[in-house]
């Protein structure tokens, strides 16, 4: 049996919320046209990269919780309107925090079986691995996003987990 401390995922959920808020604040400094401009990124633009992160979060949370989150196909924007995208993304962050707060070692040590909407294959993987993947996926694409924003002249600021504001009070420097 694998022993994964659920506290790891609570910390990653808090990090996700912090970074998502920072990403949307930074992206809000761009015009709609600038956010949607194809910059040659994997998901083309700032706007579509944000949509993709939300898509994946919804897909994984749907698998983990059974909640019927609305998703479209891979690479299809869920929201065209930035304000609606922002609201939906911050909502999934709240949902992920609640999910992480309720995780247990027993649940994490189990296996999840799902059928991919992309290739229709059924897969089985350890839950802890899939939850880890969800957080890793967010971080990966936020890295792309921070590069796109930096290229547009916007510095998203500190992104390192050890410097997340809620940790500052817990540890002395």
N, C-alpha and C positions, 0 to 999 in steps of 0.2 A: 504494500500500500504506500502510495506517495503521500508525504506530509508537506503540505503547502500552507503556510500561515496566511489566513484570510486578511490579516493586517496589511500584507503587501498590496493586495488589490484595493483596499480602502485608501492607501496612500496613492496608488496609481489613479484612482478615481478622482481624488482631490487634485492631483497634478493635471489630469485631463481637464477638469473644470477651470482651473487657473489658466492653463495655456489656451483653452478654447476662448475664454473671455478676452485674453490678450490678443489673440489672432483676430477676433472680430473687431476689437477696438482699433487695431492697426489697419485692417482692411477697410474700415469705415472712413479712413482718411483718403481713400481713393474714390474717384467718381465711379458711377456704375459702369461706364464704358471702359475705364481703366481696369476695374475688377474683372470684367468679362473678356478683355483682350487676350487673344491667343498668344501666349509667350513661349510656346514650344515645350511646355511642361507635360508630364505624363497625362494629366487631365486638363491640359491646355492652359487654363487660366486660374487666377486666384479664386474666382467664384465657383468654378467647376471642381477645383480641388477641395474647397470647403464642402460642397455638395457631396463629393465622393466620401469624405470622412463621415459625414452624417449618414449616408447610405450604408456604409459598412457597420457603423455603430448600431443602426436600426436592424440590419440583417442579423448581427450576432445577438443583440438583445432579444430579438424575436425568437431565435433558437434557444437562448438560455431561459427565457421566462414564459414563452408561449404567447406573449402580448402581441396583438396584431398590428405592428408598426407598418405604415405604408412605405413600400419601397418600389422602385422602378428597376429597370435593367442596369447592369454595370455600365458606368459612364454616362448615364442619363440623369440630368439635373433633376432633383426633387423639387426645387424651388427656383423660380426665375427672379423673384423679388427678394432683395437682400434683407430687408427687415423681417420678412417671413422666414427666410433661411436662418437668420440669427435667432429668432424666437424658438424655432424648432430645434436648433442645435443646442441651445442652452437648456431646453427641456430634456433632451436626451442625456445631457450631462447630469441633470438632477436625477433622472431615472437610473443612470449608471451608479451614482452615489448611493442611492437606496439599495440597488442590487448588491453592491459591494458590502454595504453595511450588514446585509442579511446572509452573506456567504458563510459557509461552514467547511471545515476540513472534510467532513463526510461527503458533502455535495461535490466539492472540488476533486475528490479522489475517484469519483464516478466517471462514466463514459457517456458521451453525447453522440447520438446518431442523428444525422440530418441528410436531406437531399439538397444538393446545390441547385440554385435557380439558374446558374450559368451553364453547367454541363449536364444537369439532371442525374449526376452520379450520387449514390448514397455512400456516406462515409461514417466512420466511427473513430473518435479520437478522445483522449483524456480531457475532461472538462478543464482542469488546471491549465493545460496546454492552450486550449482555445480562448480562455479568458486572458491568458498572457498574450496571445496573438492579438486580441482585440486592442489591448493597450499598446502593444508594439506597433501595430498598424497605424494607430492615431499619431504616434510619435514620428513614425517614418514620413507620413504625408505632411505633418506640421513642419518637418524639416524642409520639405520641398516648398511649402508655403512661406516659411520665413525667408528662403532664398528669393522667391518671387517678390516678396515685399521689400527686401533689401535692395533688389535691383530697381525697384520703383522709388527708392529713396526713403523707405520707411524702415526704421529699426524697431523690431518687435521687442527688443530688450532682452533681459536675462531669461533663458529658457531651461537652465539646468535644474534638475530635480533637487539637488542638495540646497539650492538657494530659493526654494519655494517659500513665500512669506510665512506660512504657518509653521515652518520648521525653525525659523529664526529664534523664536521664544523658547523652543524646546532644547536648544543646544547653544552653548556659549562659544563664541569665536575666539 
